[in-house]
């Protein structure tokens, strides 16, 4: 991944495993990729495929949920879908 691919990135524990991932769009904008530091450098830990390419940057908001705050993520794809994860 070169520096020009990951213009929209957010860090957090997106999969609830207690580890922080860096979430970035793939270079072709067809998926979101979670990266994590490892002993060998950086490892791709999971990928979320999208139905069509991203049309917008990845947006993150903190959702206050009583005891524990959560992260909400949103994107719009080129086919007009608004995708939200929380």
Order of alpha helices (4+ residues) and beta strands (2+ residues): beta-beta-beta-beta-beta-beta-beta
